[in-house]
Amino acid sequence: MSPSAPTLTESFCRDLAPDNLTSRRTQRYRGGGFHLSLATDCTVDERELLTRLYSATGEVMRLTDPALADNPLREGQMVDMARRSELHLLEEQLLASIREIASSRSDSVRKAFLRLATGPFASMCEYFLLIQAGGVEKEYIQTLHYLARDHRKIMRAFFEDLDPPTRKHDTAIRQHSLDLLLEKWRTGLFRSKDHPLIIRFQTFYHGTVAERCLEFAELDQIFYQLAHNCLRFSSTQVLDITVLLTGDGRNLRWIFSNAIAPDHAAKLQAILDDGLNPFEHGVATGDGEGHGLGFVGEVVVHAFGLSDLYEALKKGHLGISVAKDRFLLWFHWPAVA
């Protein structure tokens, strides 16, 4: 199957959901709507872990900077970092923290840690395992730069006081085009232990998708969460993504689709047939958690200023379906005027 082969017709994509969607926002959503603080929401140990994680991924970003392309020491420094297993130790501590966060505390911190563990950082760790085993391949460098940059931006989106000067830059108006997403997601950005995820884009829209870095970071997080779910549960490790402008010109419709095993498709269809909220009952994971999709719902609710996930589902801002042995998820995002 060709990596660029479309799987959904434009007419199907346009009929999938309504165009005239409710938005209760008087101003465009700027991103960063989770409002967590290292100082008030995290323990001392959590603050120390997050600070080390931000620093280590900053070192990855520095080593993979395109400006250092002619530095003969760069690859050796990356191999040294891989051999120290610094990122993997941080990954273990991050996962341990998720398990240890007390249920009596706000669930927001645990959700943030889950997003960090399953986003670009997870893929970054896999690439460093490859470097540890076989050295640095040229194509790894640009990919790792994207991953480190995205991870740090996502951390700043969650924790307002992690890096205030850079977060201030993240909040400034700066147009982000669809091409920025296409450029990096076509490079084998997300991978498991054995192989990268193959992503096939079908674009019926070309233009701006976000106005600020923080807003773009939340779109990135949705992509990473759905890529993570696809690698875990797709029967082919191929993810199809379609984007189009809705008929009224007010929103972008994003459609994610991947093949799933027949038994998993049957399980998901049963959840949908029972009328359960597909974003809260493990539709993506089959494990009863549904964290990845729950996060997608939260972000969409923020973007449109809705009351809750149930309103978003009822009015068609997002949804899930199973067609034969394919999983379909769609969500909307306000178009840039």
N, C-alpha and C positions, 0 to 999 in steps of 0.2 A: 504494500500500500504506500503510495507516495506521501512523503511528509507534508506536502502542501495540499493534498486532496481534500476538498470540502465534504462534509458529511450532512449538513443541514441546508435546505433550500432557503432562499431569502423570504419567500412567502410563508414558510413554516415559522421562521423566526419572528416575522411581523405579526402573525396570528397567535403567537404563544401567550401574550399578555396584553392587557389594555394599554392604551397610550395616555389617556388623560388621568395622570396620577396625582394624588394629593400631596402637597408640600405645605407644612405649617411654618416654614422658615421665611422670615422677612428679608434675611440676608443669606448669602451662600454659605454653606457649611465650610469651615476653615480647616477641619481635621483636628486631631489631638483632643477628642472629646471625652477621654477617660479620666483626666485630671488626677493622676496619682502623684504622690510626692515621696521621695526617698526619706525625707526628714520625718514625715508624720505617718506614713502608711507602711513603712518597712522596719523590720528589726535591724539591730546593729549588724548581725551576720548577713542579712539580706542586702543591706546597703554595701557592705564590703564586697560581696560577691558580684553585685551589679557593677560596681566601680571597676573591679578587676576585669569583668567581661567587656566592659566598654573600652578599657585600655588595651586589652589583648586584640580585640577586633580593630582597634585603631592602628595597632602595629601591622596587622594584615593589610589594612588599607594603605598604609605608608609603603610597605614593601612591594605592593602591586601597583603603585602609582605609575601611570603611563610616562610621567616625566623621568622615571628611573629606568626606562627601557634599555639604556646603554650601560647601566651599572653592572660590571662583571661580577660583583659580589652578591647581587640580589638573589639568585637562585640558591646559592649556598646558605644564605641567611634563612630562606624559606625552608630548606631541608632541615636546618638546625632547629627551627621552630617546630617542625613536624616531629622531629625526634624527641623533643622535650615533652611532647604530648600535652602541651599547656591547654590547648582548646578542649581536648577530650576530658581533661581533669575538670575544667570549668563546666563542661556538659554534664558530667556525672553529678557535680554539686548542684547544678541547676535542677536536674531531675529529682535529686534528693530533697531539695527545698520544696518542690511542688508537693511531694508526699508528706512533708512535715508541716506545711502551713495549716495551722489549726482551723478546724471547721467553724470555730466561734468568731473568727476574724472575717472581715469583708472578703467576699469571693473575688473581688476585682484584682487583688494582688496575685492570687493563684492563677486567674485567667491570663494575666499579663505574663507571668512566668511560663505558662503553657504556650503562649504565642511566641515567646522568645525561643523556647526549646524546639518548636516544630517549624519555625520559619527559616530564614536564610542561614542562621547559625548551624542548623542541622546539616544542611548541604555543605557548608564550609568545612565542617568536621569530616565529612566523607571525602572531600577533596584532599584534605591534609593526610588522611589515611593513605590515599593513592600516592601522595608525595613521599610519605614515610616508606612505602613499599618500593617505589620505582623512580623517585625523583620528580622534577618539575617538567611537565609538558608545557609547551608554549601557550596552548589554548587555556590552560588552567589560570594563567595570570589575570587576564581580563575578567574571566568569570569570577574569580575570588575577589577582585576589586569591586565588582557589582554587589556581590554577596555581603562583603564587609560594609560597604557604604549603606546598603539597604538596612542591614541589621542595626547599625548605629542610629540611623534615622528613625527606625521603628522604636528603639529604646527611648529616644528623645520624645517621640510621640506619646509614649506611655507615661514617662516620668519627667514632669515639668522642670524639676530642679537638678537633673542629671548633668546638663551642660547648657546653662542658660544663654550664653552668648550665641552658640550655634543654633539653639532652638529659636532664638529671636530671628535669626536668618531664615529658619524654616517657615516662619509665619509670614514672611514678606511675600507680596504678590510676585509670582514668577510662573509664567505659562509653561505647562508640561504637556507635550504632544503625545499622541498615540505612538509615534515612532520611538519614543524613549522606552516604552514597554516592549514593543516588538524587537527592538535592537538587542535587549538583554535576554528576553525569554526565548529567543531563537538560538541561544548559544549553549544549550545543555546546562542551564543555570541550576536546575534542581535535580538532584540525583540520589539514588539509594546506594547501598553497598556495591551493587553489581552493575548498574547502568544509569545513564541519565534519563530523565523523563523527556519524551518526545512531545513537543507542542506544535500543533498545526493551527495557524490563525486563518480566519476568514473575516475580512474587514469590509463592511458596507459603509464605513465611516472613516474619514481621515481628518484629523484635526486635534484640537486641544481637549484634554480629558480632565485636567485639574489646574487650579489657579495657584496653589501653594505647595511647598514641599511636604507639609504636614498632611494635607489632603491626599497628595500622591502617595504618601507612606501608607495611608489606610487602604488605598486601592492595592498597593503592593502586598499588604498583609493578607488581603482576600486571595490574591493570586497564590501566595505561598501556602496558605492553609488548604486551598483546593488542590494545589500540586501535591502537597503532603498526603492528602486523602487519596488522590489518584494513584500515587506510587504504592500505597498500602493495599488498595482494594481493586484497582483496575486489572482486568484480565490481560491487557496488552501493554500497559505502561505508556499509552498514548492519550494525550489530552487535547481535545478540540475546543477552541475558543472562538466564538463569533461575537462581533460587536457591530451595532447599528444605531442610528439615530431614530428615535421613535417618530411616528407620523406627525405628532404635533410639534416636533423640533425642540422639546423641552428636556428630554432625558436621553441618556445612553442606555441601551439594553445590552448586557453582557450575558452570554450563554456558554456554560461550561458543560462538556459532554464527554463521557468515556465509557468504554465497554466494561461490563462486570460479569462475573460468573453467574450462571442461571440460578444457583441456590441463593446467592446474595440478592439477586434481582427479586426473587420470590419473597425474601424476608423484607426487603424495602417496600414492595408493593403491599404486603400485609399491613405494615405500619401505616401507609397512606390510606388503605381501605378502612382501617379502624378509626380514621379521623384524628389521629394523633398529630401533634405539632411536629413536622418532619425536621425542624431545626433544634429540637430538644430531646429526641428519642433515638439518638445514635444512628440516624439514617446514613451518615457518611461512614461511620466506623463499624457499625454492627455490634458495638460493645456496650450500648446503653448510655454512652457518655454524650456523643454528639458535640464535643467542644468546638471543633473546627467550624461546623456549620452554624452553631450558636453564635460564634463571633461574627460571621458574615451577617447574620440577622441584626446583631447589635449595631454594627457599623451603618447598615442601611437605615435603620431606625434613626440614628443620629443625623445622617445626611439629609433626611427629609423632615426632621423634627416631629416624628410621629410619637404616639403615646406608648406603644409597645410593639413587640414582634407580632402579636396576633392581628393588630391593625394592618401591619405591613403585608402579612399573608392574605388577609381578607381582601385588601384593595389591590393586590397584584404587584406590589413593589418587588417581590421576590417569590420564588417557588421552586418546587422539586417535582419531578415526575420520573417514571420508569417506562421506557418504551422498548418492548422486547427485552434484550439484554444490554440496554444502554441506560446509564444514569444521566439525567439532565438536571442542571441547576441554573436558574437565571436570577439576575438581580438588576436593579436600575440604579443609575447614578445621575445626579443633575448635570445637564449639559452646560458648558461654559457659553455664556451669552456672547 
